Amino acid sequence: MGTWLNIFIRHNDHRQVADALQEFSEVSEVRQGNTSDVLKCSSLILHGEDTPPSFLVSEDMQNGWIRVHLNSFAKLPGWLEKLSDRLQTSVLQVIGQTTSDYYYLLLYENGRFKRELEGIRDEPEKYIDRGEMLPFEEPFVPGLDEYECEKVRLNGDDVDDFCKGLGFDFWSDFEYEGREFYLLKKDIIGLTMDEYLDQKKYKRAVVREPTAAAKSRPWWKFWQR
């Protein structure tokens, strides 16, 4: 199982990116980070789809890109618009979850919206395709894949191809000596997913019955134990 919660920023000044992230995320602490902070970020994922990130770790990547690890499922169009405008660059948000087969891409360039794609499993009514196709994209052709299964409108390979089209490899753990990290965090991070699941396990969490209009289970809940 894998969960990916990232922002990718094309920029050559990592400190300038960290300063901009601090402003828009309103975090109280910024310091040099390391690989252990990346692992900690994944253990502090916040419960819910609307809670903004409170623990962010940025790291150098290849070809002038910087990856930011987030502890939130929230879509962040406001952040991307402001970051891409302030830094005059391309900013991409990626949300992905293999167990629920959910993927989301949001791209801004120089303060302007460019592309939004969203898909969960093979449910066409939940598919989002906004903005003009980029030159490296290929149109979706419905049908069966090599395993005789109905093709999914957006999957991990599509995310990989999209990122490669922008100039970096999403799946690579790019490492080199002297790679720089920045950690940005708030003092209070809210209820994490692990804490919520522990409460639920011991029946300490208050769980309301969904209304008839809200029977659809959020995609990120499919991987809860």
N, CA, C and O of each residue as an XYZ file, in Angstrom:
900
protein
N       0.839     -1.188      0.000
C       0.000      0.000      0.000
C       0.872      1.235      0.000
O       1.882      1.278      0.704
N       0.504      2.246     -0.778
C       1.254      3.487     -0.808
C       0.334      4.683     -0.817
O      -0.720      4.657     -1.453
N       0.725      5.736     -0.114
C      -0.009      6.997     -0.107
C       0.983      8.101     -0.432
O       2.040      8.190      0.193
N       0.650      8.946     -1.407
C       1.527     10.034     -1.820
C       0.798     11.358     -1.684
O      -0.265     11.561     -2.271
N       1.382     12.254     -0.906
C       0.826     13.580     -0.659
C       1.961     14.579     -0.877
O       2.754     14.833      0.030
N       2.035     15.143     -2.083
C       3.191     15.956     -2.450
C       2.827     17.202     -3.239
O       1.804     17.257     -3.921
N       3.692     18.201     -3.126
C       3.721     19.330     -4.036
C       5.100     19.338     -4.690
O       6.110     19.145     -4.013
N       5.145     19.560     -5.997
C       6.405     19.635     -6.732
C       6.543     21.045     -7.308
O       5.628     21.562     -7.948
N       7.700     21.651     -7.068
C       7.938     23.036     -7.466
C       9.217     23.105     -8.295
O      10.269     22.637     -7.860
N       9.126     23.688     -9.486
C      10.321     23.841    -10.315
C      11.015     25.147     -9.933
O      10.539     26.238    -10.247
N      12.149     25.010     -9.251
C      12.861     26.200     -8.783
C      14.280     25.811     -8.364
O      14.515     24.693     -7.908
N      15.225     26.746     -8.524
C      16.623     26.467     -8.206
C      17.066     27.021     -6.858
O      18.189     26.759     -6.427
N      16.207     27.781     -6.187
C      16.557     28.359     -4.893
C      15.685     27.712     -3.821
O      14.550     28.130     -3.594
N      16.226     26.696     -3.171
C      15.444     25.918     -2.208
C      15.016     26.775     -1.021
O      13.890     26.645     -0.540
N      15.894     27.640     -0.546
C      15.558     28.475      0.596
C      14.414     29.429      0.258
O      13.546     29.675      1.095
N      14.406     29.957     -0.939
C      13.318     30.844     -1.348
C      11.994     30.091     -1.383
O      10.954     30.638     -1.013
N      12.032     28.845     -1.824
C      10.831     28.004     -1.823
C      10.362     27.763     -0.393
O       9.168     27.859     -0.106
N      11.304     27.447      0.515
C      10.947     27.206      1.918
C      10.325     28.438      2.548
O       9.368     28.325      3.315
N      10.854     29.616      2.235
C      10.300     30.862      2.789
C       8.873     31.093      2.283
O       7.996     31.504      3.043
N       8.650     30.824      0.995
C       7.304     30.994      0.445
C       6.335     29.989      1.073
O       5.197     30.337      1.387
N       6.776     28.765      1.254
C       5.936     27.755      1.897
C       5.584     28.159      3.322
O       4.452     27.960      3.763
N       6.542     28.720      4.037
C       6.268     29.157      5.403
C       5.182     30.223      5.428
O       4.305     30.200      6.293
N       5.236     31.152      4.489
C       4.245     32.222      4.449
C       2.846     31.684      4.188
O       1.899     32.060      4.878
N       2.707     30.803      3.193
C       1.378     30.359      2.801
C       0.819     29.283      3.725
O      -0.397     29.135      3.844
N       1.701     28.532      4.377
C       1.229     27.498      5.301
C       1.084     28.023      6.719
O       0.459     27.373      7.557
N       1.660     29.204      7.003
C       1.596     29.839      8.320
C       2.168     28.933      9.404
O       1.656     28.900     10.523
N       3.232     28.197      9.073
C       3.877     27.361     10.072
C       4.764     28.226     10.956
O       5.193     29.310     10.563
N       5.031     27.720     12.165
C       5.776     28.512     13.138
C       7.258     28.173     13.168
O       8.046     28.931     13.733
N       7.652     27.059     12.579
C       9.050     26.633     12.664
C       9.559     26.209     11.301
O       8.901     25.452     10.588
N      10.746     26.707     10.941
C      11.437     26.291      9.723
C      12.886     26.020     10.086
O      13.547     26.862     10.694
N      13.379     24.846      9.717
C      14.777     24.519      9.999
C      15.280     23.529      8.955
O      14.503     22.991      8.167
N      16.571     23.300      8.960
C      17.140     22.274      8.107
C      16.560     20.919      8.514
O      16.428     20.627      9.702
N      16.215     20.094      7.519
C      15.626     18.794      7.802
C      16.521     17.664      7.334
O      17.679     17.874      6.973
N      15.958     16.446      7.346
C      16.702     15.269      6.920
C      15.720     14.178      6.498
O      14.507     14.388      6.524
N      16.238     13.023      6.113
C      15.385     11.942      5.624
C      14.455     11.409      6.703
O      13.360     10.944      6.388
N      14.861     11.463      7.960
C      13.984     10.982      9.034
C      12.743     11.846      9.160
O      11.696     11.358      9.584
N      12.840     13.127      8.799
C      11.672     14.008      8.825
C      10.651     13.590      7.772
O       9.445     13.711      7.984
N      11.145     13.094      6.631
C      10.243     12.597      5.589
C       9.435     11.426      6.119
O       8.226     11.359      5.901
N      10.089     10.501      6.813
C       9.402      9.345      7.381
C       8.407      9.778      8.453
O       7.312      9.225      8.551
N       8.789     10.764      9.250
C       7.883     11.245     10.296
C       6.654     11.893      9.695
O       5.551     11.757     10.224
N       6.843     12.604      8.580
C       5.713     13.268      7.922
C       4.628     12.255      7.559
O       3.442     12.512      7.763
N       5.037     11.104      7.021
C       4.066     10.088      6.617
C       3.344      9.476      7.811
O       2.256      8.922      7.656
N       3.932      9.569      8.995
C       3.284      9.024     10.196
C       2.365     10.031     10.863
O       1.670      9.694     11.821
N       2.351     11.276     10.364
C       1.551     12.348     10.967
C       0.453     12.837     10.039
O       0.004     13.977     10.158
N       0.013     11.985      9.109
C      -1.047     12.378      8.185
C      -2.311     12.720      8.971
O      -2.740     11.960      9.838
N      -2.892     13.858      8.660
C      -4.040     14.354      9.405
C      -5.337     13.709      8.934
O      -5.481     13.358      7.763
N      -6.268     13.561      9.851
C      -7.566     12.985      9.547
C      -8.432     13.996      8.811
O      -8.454     15.174      9.168
N      -9.143     13.545      7.790
C     -10.055     14.409      7.051
C      -9.464     14.896      5.742
O      -8.259     14.800      5.512
N     -10.337     15.424      4.884
C      -9.924     15.862      3.550
C      -9.728     17.368      3.447
O      -9.251     17.847      2.419
N     -10.078     18.122      4.472
C     -10.045     19.574      4.375
C      -9.027     20.226      5.304
O      -8.848     21.442      5.255
N      -8.364     19.451      6.140
C      -7.402     20.015      7.077
C      -6.104     20.344      6.358
O      -5.489     19.449      5.778
N      -5.664     21.608      6.374
C      -4.438     21.971      5.662
C      -3.204     21.358      6.314
O      -3.239     21.021      7.497
N      -2.121     21.210      5.570
C      -0.903     20.594      6.116
C      -0.334     21.402      7.279
O      -0.423     22.630      7.306
N       0.246     20.693      8.229
C       0.915     21.346      9.353
C       2.331     20.819      9.537
O       3.065     21.307     10.397
N       2.722     19.831      8.744
C       4.074     19.255      8.794
C       4.516     19.050      7.349
O       3.963     18.209      6.641
N       5.512     19.818      6.914
C       5.964     19.785      5.537
C       7.473     19.571      5.502
O       8.206     20.164      6.294
N       7.934     18.729      4.590
C       9.369     18.506      4.407
C       9.683     18.671      2.928
O       9.151     17.946      2.088
N      10.555     19.632      2.614
C      10.950     19.848      1.224
C      12.325     19.233      0.983
O      13.169     19.209      1.878
N      12.541     18.740     -0.227
C      13.827     18.119     -0.563
C      14.164     18.389     -2.027
O      13.281     18.508     -2.876
N      15.463     18.484     -2.299
C      15.926     18.641     -3.664
C      15.623     17.392     -4.473
O      15.706     16.270     -3.975
N      15.264     17.616     -5.747
C      15.082     16.507     -6.674
C      15.992     16.711     -7.880
O      17.036     17.354     -7.776
N      15.592     16.163     -9.024
C      16.378     16.278    -10.229
C      15.841     17.377    -11.126
O      14.690     17.792    -10.995
N      16.678     17.844    -12.032
C      16.273     18.788    -13.081
C      15.657     20.060    -12.533
O      14.762     20.641    -13.145
N      16.148     20.495    -11.360
C      15.676     21.773    -10.825
C      14.317     21.732    -10.168
O      13.674     22.772    -10.025
N      13.857     20.556     -9.761
C      12.574     20.435     -9.076
C      12.795     20.210     -7.583
O      13.816     19.660     -7.172
N      11.832     20.639     -6.786
C      11.825     20.434     -5.339
C      10.527     19.721     -4.974
O       9.441     20.126     -5.387
N      10.662     18.648     -4.190
C       9.494     17.894     -3.734
C       9.160     18.299     -2.304
O      10.048     18.406     -1.458
N       7.878     18.522     -2.039
C       7.409     18.858     -0.699
C       6.486     17.746     -0.226
O       5.465     17.471     -0.855
N       6.843     17.112      0.875
C       6.005     16.080      1.485
C       5.028     16.752      2.437
O       5.421     17.613      3.225
N       3.752     16.364      2.372
C       2.694     16.967      3.173
C       2.040     15.925      4.070
O       2.048     14.735      3.755
N       1.476     16.370      5.180
C       0.752     15.439      6.061
C      -0.758     15.682      5.977
O      -1.462     15.618      6.984
N      -1.241     15.959      4.774
C      -2.654     16.290      4.605
C      -3.175     15.786      3.267
O      -2.457     15.779      2.267
N      -4.450     15.360      3.264
C      -5.142     14.945      2.041
C      -5.754     16.141      1.296
O      -6.282     15.975      0.196
N      -5.687     17.333      1.879
C      -6.405     18.478      1.331
C      -5.884     18.882     -0.048
O      -4.678     18.878     -0.294
N      -6.817     19.233     -0.945
C      -6.441     19.857     -2.213
C      -6.103     21.326     -1.923
O      -6.767     21.978     -1.117
N      -5.073     21.829     -2.584
C      -4.538     23.139     -2.211
C      -4.421     24.096     -3.409
O      -3.325     24.576     -3.700
N      -5.522     24.379     -4.100
C      -5.431     25.288     -5.248
C      -4.955     26.683     -4.869
O      -4.237     27.319     -5.641
N      -5.343     27.168     -3.694
C      -4.902     28.486     -3.265
C      -3.395     28.551     -3.073
O      -2.751     29.519     -3.478
N      -2.842     27.531     -2.462
C      -1.395     27.468     -2.271
C      -0.677     27.446     -3.615
O       0.291     28.176     -3.827
N      -1.171     26.589     -4.531
C      -0.504     26.452     -5.814
C      -0.555     27.740     -6.618
O       0.421     28.118     -7.266
N      -1.688     28.405     -6.573
C      -1.811     29.669     -7.299
C      -0.812     30.694     -6.770
O      -0.120     31.349     -7.550
N      -0.735     30.835     -5.443
C       0.150     31.829     -4.849
C       1.614     31.454     -5.005
O       2.443     32.310     -5.316
N       1.944     30.173     -4.793
C       3.335     29.736     -4.936
C       3.834     29.926     -6.363
O       4.927     30.444     -6.592
N       3.001     29.493     -7.327
C       3.425     29.588     -8.727
C       3.545     31.041     -9.178
O       4.380     31.369    -10.020
N       2.699     31.918     -8.607
C       2.765     33.337     -8.934
C       3.973     33.987     -8.271
O       4.716     34.725     -8.919
N       4.172     33.717     -6.986
C       5.296     34.316     -6.259
C       6.640     33.886     -6.853
O       7.546     34.704     -7.017
N       6.758     32.594     -7.173
C       8.030     32.066     -7.665
C       8.135     32.077     -9.182
O       9.185     31.761     -9.743
N       7.028     32.449     -9.852
C       6.976     32.482    -11.321
C       7.488     31.168    -11.912
O       8.499     31.124    -12.613
N       6.750     30.104    -11.603
C       7.178     28.777    -11.996
C       5.991     27.829    -12.064
O       4.841     28.237    -11.901
N       6.290     26.554    -12.309
C       5.273     25.499    -12.334
C       5.196     24.833    -10.962
O       6.219     24.539    -10.343
N       3.973     24.600    -10.499
C       3.748     23.937     -9.207
C       2.681     22.876     -9.415
O       1.595     23.159     -9.919
N       3.004     21.658     -9.023
C       2.107     20.513     -9.215
C       1.796     19.862     -7.880
O       2.702     19.590     -7.093
N       0.503     19.607     -7.617
C       0.117     18.811     -6.451
C      -0.268     17.419     -6.911
O      -0.983     17.256     -7.899
N       0.216     16.404     -6.180
C      -0.118     15.012     -6.460
C      -0.662     14.378     -5.187
O      -0.022     14.425     -4.136
N      -1.847     13.784     -5.290
C      -2.405     12.961     -4.223
C      -2.636     11.583     -4.822
O      -3.257     11.462     -5.878
N      -2.143     10.547     -4.160
C      -2.320      9.201     -4.681
C      -2.446      8.189     -3.572
O      -1.809      8.315     -2.526
N      -3.279      7.170     -3.804
C      -3.476      6.124     -2.801
C      -3.746      4.816     -3.538
O      -4.774      4.671     -4.200
N      -2.821      3.863     -3.420
C      -2.920      2.648     -4.224
C      -4.059      1.737     -3.785
O      -4.692      1.101     -4.628
N      -4.335      1.658     -2.477
C      -5.388      0.755     -2.003
C      -6.757      1.164     -2.532
O      -7.536      0.316     -2.966
N      -7.051      2.456     -2.498
C      -8.327      2.939     -3.012
C      -8.262      3.248     -4.497
O      -9.273      3.598     -5.105
N      -7.060      3.120     -5.092
C      -6.870      3.377     -6.523
C      -7.357      4.770     -6.878
O      -8.108      4.968     -7.834
N      -6.903      5.738     -6.073
C      -7.286      7.129     -6.248
C      -6.055      7.954     -6.598
O      -4.995      7.789     -5.994
N      -6.203      8.859     -7.594
C      -5.095      9.728     -7.975
C      -5.637     11.107     -8.348
O      -6.726     11.244     -8.905
N      -4.837     12.123     -8.019
C      -5.247     13.507     -8.264
C      -4.034     14.321     -8.679
O      -2.969     14.219     -8.069
N      -4.199     15.133     -9.723
C      -3.144     16.020    -10.210
C      -3.714     17.432    -10.362
O      -4.808     17.610    -10.898
N      -2.970     18.429     -9.890
C      -3.375     19.823    -10.038
C      -2.135     20.634    -10.391
O      -1.148     20.616     -9.655
N      -2.183     21.349    -11.522
C      -1.022     22.082    -12.018
C      -1.350     23.559    -12.200
O      -2.354     23.920    -12.815
N      -0.475     24.408    -11.647
C      -0.525     25.850    -11.884
C       0.817     26.290    -12.464
O       1.863     25.733    -12.130
N       0.774     27.288    -13.329
C       1.990     27.875    -13.884
C       1.903     29.396    -13.810
O       0.978     30.006    -14.346
N       2.873     29.990    -13.143
C       2.959     31.459    -13.057
C       1.661     32.090    -12.572
O       1.234     33.127    -13.079
N       1.045     31.457    -11.594
C      -0.171     31.996    -11.001
C      -1.450     31.659    -11.733
O      -2.519     32.138    -11.354
N      -1.368     30.845    -12.773
C      -2.548     30.506    -13.559
C      -2.818     29.002    -13.552
O      -1.905     28.181    -13.639
N      -4.088     28.679    -13.447
C      -4.500     27.276    -13.511
C      -4.193     26.687    -14.883
O      -4.438     27.321    -15.910
N      -3.644     25.447    -14.892
C      -3.332     24.782    -16.153
C      -4.062     23.447    -16.319
O      -4.585     23.162    -17.396
N      -4.101     22.635    -15.274
C      -4.613     21.265    -15.470
C      -5.080     20.686    -14.143
O      -4.466     20.909    -13.100
N      -6.187     19.933    -14.201
C      -6.678     19.196    -13.036
C      -7.232     17.859    -13.504
O      -8.098     17.806    -14.378
N      -6.726     16.779    -12.915
C      -7.181     15.427    -13.229
C      -7.448     14.688    -11.933
O      -6.683     14.809    -10.977
N      -8.528     13.925    -11.897
C      -8.869     13.157    -10.701
C      -9.606     11.894    -11.120
O     -10.484     11.942    -11.982
N      -9.258     10.782    -10.524
C      -9.942      9.532    -10.814
C      -9.858      8.567     -9.653
O      -8.848      8.514     -8.951
N     -10.917      7.804     -9.450
C     -10.928      6.767     -8.427
C     -11.462      5.482     -9.046
O     -12.609      5.413     -9.487
N     -10.606      4.470     -9.068
C     -10.920      3.175     -9.661
C     -11.493      3.368    -11.070
O     -11.005      4.214    -11.819
N     -12.510      2.602    -11.437
C     -13.091      2.717    -12.779
C     -14.488      3.333    -12.706
O     -15.416      2.885    -13.379
N     -14.620      4.381    -11.865
C     -15.902      5.048    -11.679
C     -15.919      6.334    -12.513
O     -15.456      7.373    -12.042
N     -16.442      6.283    -13.739
C     -16.387      7.447    -14.637
C     -17.115      8.665    -14.106
O     -16.749      9.791    -14.443
N     -18.137      8.470    -13.283
C     -18.891      9.619    -12.783
C     -18.073     10.442    -11.786
O     -18.435     11.577    -11.475
N     -16.979      9.877    -11.287
C     -16.134     10.598    -10.341
C     -14.862     11.119    -10.989
O     -13.959     11.581    -10.292
N     -14.779     11.053    -12.308
C     -13.579     11.489    -13.003
C     -13.654     12.984    -13.317
O     -14.686     13.483    -13.765
N     -12.555     13.685    -13.077
C     -12.450     15.114    -13.368
C     -11.343     15.325    -14.390
O     -10.250     14.776    -14.253
N     -11.628     16.119    -15.411
C     -10.637     16.463    -16.442
C     -10.864     17.919    -16.816
O     -11.766     18.234    -17.593
N     -10.031     18.820    -16.251
C     -10.168     20.257    -16.480
C      -8.883     20.823    -17.064
O      -7.785     20.367    -16.745
N      -9.034     21.815    -17.917
C      -7.887     22.447    -18.546
C      -7.535     21.766    -19.863
O      -8.030     20.679    -20.161
N      -6.687     22.406    -20.638
C      -6.290     21.862    -21.925
C      -5.203     20.800    -21.746
O      -4.304     20.938    -20.916
N      -5.310     19.732    -22.551
C      -4.296     18.699    -22.516
C      -2.936     19.292    -22.847
O      -2.817     20.132    -23.739
N      -1.910     18.850    -22.125
C      -0.553     19.297    -22.384
C       0.048     18.484    -23.527
O      -0.416     17.377    -23.802
N       1.075     19.013    -24.198
C       1.613     18.346    -25.387
C       2.032     16.901    -25.172
O       1.959     16.094    -26.099
N       2.469     16.561    -23.965
C       2.955     15.198    -23.712
C       1.840     14.229    -23.317
O       2.092     13.030    -23.199
N       0.624     14.713    -23.110
C      -0.479     13.840    -22.716
C      -1.049     13.089    -23.915
O      -1.008     13.562    -25.051
N      -1.581     11.906    -23.626
C      -2.274     11.120    -24.639
C      -3.739     10.968    -24.230
O      -4.029     10.766    -23.051
N      -4.661     11.063    -25.180
C      -6.084     10.942    -24.838
C      -6.407      9.550    -24.309
O      -5.796      8.557    -24.704
N      -7.377      9.506    -23.410
C      -7.803      8.226    -22.854
C      -8.655      7.472    -23.867
O      -9.582      8.031    -24.454
N      -8.334      6.201    -24.067
C      -9.103      5.343    -24.968
C      -9.737      4.239    -24.130
O      -9.020      3.378    -23.619
N     -11.066      4.239    -23.975
C     -11.714      3.223    -23.137
C     -11.577      1.834    -23.736
O     -11.313      1.666    -24.926
N     -11.767      0.843    -22.869
C     -11.661     -0.547    -23.307
C     -11.033     -1.402    -22.228
O     -11.036     -1.029    -21.055
N     -10.497     -2.541    -22.614
C      -9.877     -3.466    -21.676
C      -8.359     -3.344    -21.740
O      -7.786     -3.077    -22.796
N      -7.716     -3.545    -20.583
C      -6.258     -3.525    -20.566
C      -5.705     -4.914    -20.856
O      -6.453     -5.819    -21.227
N      -4.385     -5.086    -20.687
C      -3.756     -6.367    -21.006
C      -4.195     -7.501    -20.096
O      -3.966     -8.671    -20.401
N      -4.844     -7.149    -18.950
C      -5.345     -8.161    -18.019
C      -6.841     -8.406    -18.198
O      -7.476     -9.046    -17.359
N      -7.403     -7.893    -19.298
C      -8.824     -8.037    -19.601
C      -9.707     -7.350    -18.561
O     -10.837     -7.773    -18.315
N      -9.177     -6.282    -17.952
C      -9.944     -5.480    -16.999
C     -10.257     -4.124    -17.636
O      -9.501     -3.620    -18.466
N     -11.372     -3.558    -17.233
C     -11.750     -2.251    -17.763
C     -10.683     -1.216    -17.405
O     -10.258     -1.143    -16.252
N     -10.250     -0.423    -18.369
C      -9.209      0.565    -18.137
C      -9.678      1.636    -17.158
O     -10.834      2.058    -17.189
N      -8.771      2.066    -16.293
C      -9.037      3.131    -15.333
C      -8.621      4.460    -15.951
O      -7.582      4.540    -16.606
N      -9.422      5.502    -15.750
C      -9.164      6.788    -16.392
C      -7.889      7.463    -15.882
O      -7.282      8.242    -16.617
N      -7.471      7.190    -14.657
C      -6.260      7.805    -14.104
C      -5.639      6.821    -13.123
O      -6.269      6.439    -12.137
N      -4.396      6.408    -13.395
C      -3.740      5.445    -12.515
C      -2.306      5.879    -12.229
O      -1.878      6.953    -12.652
N      -1.575      5.042    -11.514
C      -0.211      5.381    -11.135
C       0.699      5.615    -12.323
O       1.553      6.501    -12.288
N       0.526      4.826    -13.380
C       1.343      5.019    -14.571
C       1.073      6.373    -15.222
O       1.985      7.016    -15.742
N      -0.192      6.798    -15.187
C      -0.540      8.107    -15.741
C       0.134      9.231    -14.953
O       0.618     10.204    -15.531
N       0.158      9.083    -13.616
C       0.837     10.068    -12.777
C       2.322     10.113    -13.133
O       2.901     11.190    -13.278
N       2.930      8.943    -13.271
C       4.341      8.854    -13.624
C       4.608      9.538    -14.967
O       5.555     10.315    -15.093
N       3.775      9.249    -15.967
C       3.954      9.844    -17.301
C       3.787     11.359    -17.258
O       4.520     12.086    -17.927
N       2.818     11.835    -16.467
C       2.572     13.274    -16.372
C       3.793     13.980    -15.785
O       4.220     15.018    -16.291
N       4.349     13.415    -14.718
C       5.511     14.020    -14.081
C       6.725     13.993    -15.012
O       7.476     14.966    -15.082
N       6.917     12.883    -15.724
C       8.027     12.809    -16.668
C       7.860     13.838    -17.775
O       8.844     14.384    -18.274
N       6.613     14.104    -18.162
C       6.367     15.127    -19.163
C       6.774     16.508    -18.684
O       7.166     17.358    -19.483
N       6.679     16.736    -17.364
C       7.090     18.012    -16.796
C       8.596     18.078    -16.543
O       9.153     19.158    -16.352
N       9.254     16.903    -16.544
C      10.713     16.911    -16.430
C      11.296     16.245    -15.210
O      12.473     16.454    -14.915
N      10.515     15.438    -14.472
C      11.092     14.729    -13.327
C      10.413     13.378    -13.167
O       9.346     13.135    -13.730
N      11.047     12.499    -12.388
C      10.545     11.155    -12.158
C       9.858     11.106    -10.801
O      10.510     11.233     -9.764
N       8.556     10.925    -10.809
C       7.781     10.932     -9.567
C       8.192      9.809     -8.625
O       8.239     10.013     -7.412
N       8.489      8.638     -9.154
C       8.703      7.459     -8.322
C      10.133      7.327     -7.812
O      10.385      6.523     -6.914
N      11.060      8.079     -8.348
C      12.460      7.877     -7.972
C      12.753      8.471     -6.600
O      12.248      9.538     -6.251
N      13.572      7.770     -5.831
C      14.103      8.300     -4.586
C      15.477      8.882     -4.911
O      16.510      8.267     -4.642
N      15.466     10.063     -5.487
C      16.688     10.670     -5.986
C      17.565     11.103     -4.811
O      17.152     11.929     -3.997
N      18.755     10.555     -4.726
C      19.638     10.860     -3.614
C      21.030     11.234     -4.118
O      21.528     10.659     -5.086
N      21.636     12.183     -3.464
C      23.014     12.534     -3.750
C      23.587     13.228     -2.521
O      22.845     13.754     -1.692
N      24.895     13.226     -2.413
C      25.550     13.837     -1.272
C      25.296     15.337     -1.268
O      25.434     16.002     -2.295
N      24.927     15.858     -0.122
C      24.669     17.282     -0.010
C      23.247     17.681     -0.338
O      22.941     18.872     -0.397
N      22.360     16.701     -0.554
C      20.958     17.034     -0.818
C      20.382     17.808      0.362
O      20.631     17.461      1.517
N      19.617     18.848      0.077
C      19.129     19.750      1.105
C      17.666     19.462      1.446
O      16.859     19.155      0.568
N      17.342     19.565      2.733
C      15.976     19.395      3.229
C      15.609     20.613      4.075
O      16.465     21.229      4.710
N      14.321     20.946      4.071
C      13.792     21.913      5.030
C      12.553     21.316      5.684
O      11.712     20.714      5.016
N      12.454     21.492      7.000
C      11.287     21.050      7.760
C      10.487     22.265      8.177
O      11.032     23.211      8.744
N       9.185     22.241      7.893
C       8.278     23.313      8.291
C       7.142     22.680      9.080
O       6.494     21.754      8.593
N       6.891     23.171     10.299
C       5.831     22.553     11.095
C       5.201     23.541     12.062
O       5.791     24.555     12.435
N       3.973     23.199     12.452
C       3.256     23.946     13.461
C       3.376     23.217     14.792
O       3.648     22.017     14.835
N       3.168     23.965     15.886
C       3.253     23.355     17.207
C       2.131     22.351     17.434
O       2.339     21.316     18.067
N       0.936     22.655     16.916
C      -0.214     21.772     17.070
C      -0.593     21.258     15.692
O      -0.881     22.049     14.794
N      -0.596     19.948     15.514
C      -0.851     19.402     14.183
C      -2.256     18.835     14.028
O      -2.632     18.416     12.934
N      -3.040     18.816     15.110
C      -4.395     18.283     15.003
C      -4.432     16.770     15.179
O      -3.442     16.150     15.567
N      -5.585     16.191     14.889
C      -5.786     14.761     15.059
C      -5.222     14.023     13.851
O      -5.696     14.207     12.730
N      -4.209     13.186     14.081
C      -3.626     12.442     12.973
C      -4.503     11.236     12.631
O      -5.381     10.848     13.402
N      -4.248     10.657     11.467
C      -5.011      9.489     11.055
C      -4.803      8.327     12.023
O      -5.757      7.626     12.358
N      -3.574      8.116     12.471
C      -3.303      7.032     13.409
C      -4.054      7.233     14.721
O      -4.592      6.280     15.284
N      -4.091      8.479     15.208
C      -4.819      8.761     16.446
C      -6.309      8.528     16.251
O      -6.973      7.978     17.130
N      -6.838      8.943     15.104
C      -8.255      8.725     14.821
C      -8.580      7.238     14.773
O      -9.590      6.799     15.322
N      -7.722      6.464     14.114
C      -7.964      5.027     14.002
C      -7.877      4.338     15.360
O      -8.634      3.408     15.640
N      -6.948      4.799     16.204
C      -6.847      4.228     17.548
C      -8.097      4.549     18.357
O      -8.601      3.695     19.086
N      -8.599      5.767     18.236
C      -9.829      6.133     18.935
C     -10.999      5.287     18.442
O     -11.816      4.803     19.225
N     -11.054      5.125     17.141
C     -12.139      4.337     16.565
C     -12.056      2.889     17.028
O     -13.071      2.263     17.334
N     -10.834      2.366     17.076
C     -10.623      0.983     17.494
C     -11.141      0.746     18.903
O     -11.751     -0.284     19.190
N     -10.889      1.712     19.779
C     -11.305      1.563     21.178
C     -12.615      2.290     21.466
O     -12.973      2.532     22.619
N     -13.320      2.631     20.389
C     -14.664      3.205     20.481
C     -14.682      4.509     21.260
O     -15.629      4.807     21.989
N     -13.611      5.283     21.091
C     -13.574      6.596     21.722
C     -13.948      7.690     20.745
O     -14.265      8.810     21.147
N     -13.913      7.367     19.453
C     -14.274      8.374     18.455
C     -15.784      8.414     18.272
O     -16.435      7.370     18.313
N     -16.346      9.585     18.074
C     -17.762      9.739     17.804
C     -17.969      9.595     16.312
O     -17.498     10.432     15.541
N     -18.663      8.551     15.889
C     -18.887      8.281     14.479
C     -20.368      8.439     14.182
O     -21.192      7.690     14.707
N     -20.711      9.413     13.340
C     -22.103      9.657     13.003
C     -22.519      8.808     11.814
O     -21.711      8.546     10.923
N     -23.760      8.384     11.796
C     -24.292      7.659     10.654
C     -24.450      8.621      9.485
O     -24.979      9.719      9.658
N     -23.997      8.226      8.297
C     -24.125      9.130      7.146
C     -25.571      9.311      6.736
O     -26.391      8.408      6.901
N     -25.882     10.484      6.202
C     -27.214     10.727      5.679
C     -27.363     10.040      4.338
O     -26.384      9.552      3.775
N     -28.569     10.000      3.829
C     -28.820      9.344      2.548
C     -28.045     10.011      1.429
O     -27.665      9.360      0.456
N     -27.806     11.327      1.567
C     -27.092     12.064      0.531
C     -25.588     11.947      0.664
O     -24.847     12.450     -0.180
N     -25.128     11.283      1.722
C     -23.687     11.192      1.950
C     -23.247      9.754      2.184
O     -22.353      9.502      2.992
N     -23.867      8.814      1.484
C     -23.531      7.408      1.649
C     -22.200      7.034      1.000
O     -21.581      6.040      1.381
N     -21.761      7.824      0.024
C     -20.515      7.519     -0.669
C     -19.344      7.688      0.281
O     -19.183      8.741      0.898
N     -18.535      6.659      0.396
C     -17.429      6.685      1.323
C     -16.255      7.471      0.735
O     -15.862      7.214     -0.403
N     -15.676      8.439      1.494
C     -14.527      9.172      0.966
C     -13.418      8.215      0.554
O     -13.202      7.190      1.201
N     -12.707      8.556     -0.538
C     -11.717      7.638     -1.073
C     -10.650      7.275     -0.057
O     -10.184      6.136     -0.026
N     -10.249      8.248      0.791
C      -9.145      7.995      1.694
C      -9.522      7.066      2.852
O      -8.650      6.620      3.597
N     -10.822      6.773      3.005
C     -11.228      5.874      4.073
C     -11.127      4.400      3.684
O     -11.285      3.521      4.531
N     -10.867      4.132      2.419
C     -10.782      2.747      1.998
C      -9.565      2.029      2.560
O      -9.532      0.799      2.590
N      -8.563      2.784      3.008
C      -7.372      2.128      3.511
C      -7.320      2.104      5.041
O      -6.329      1.657      5.620
N      -8.381      2.581      5.696
C      -8.404      2.528      7.149
C      -8.595      1.098      7.628
O      -9.377      0.339      7.056
N      -7.885      0.743      8.668
C      -7.977     -0.615      9.191
C      -9.210     -0.777     10.068
O      -9.452     -1.861     10.598
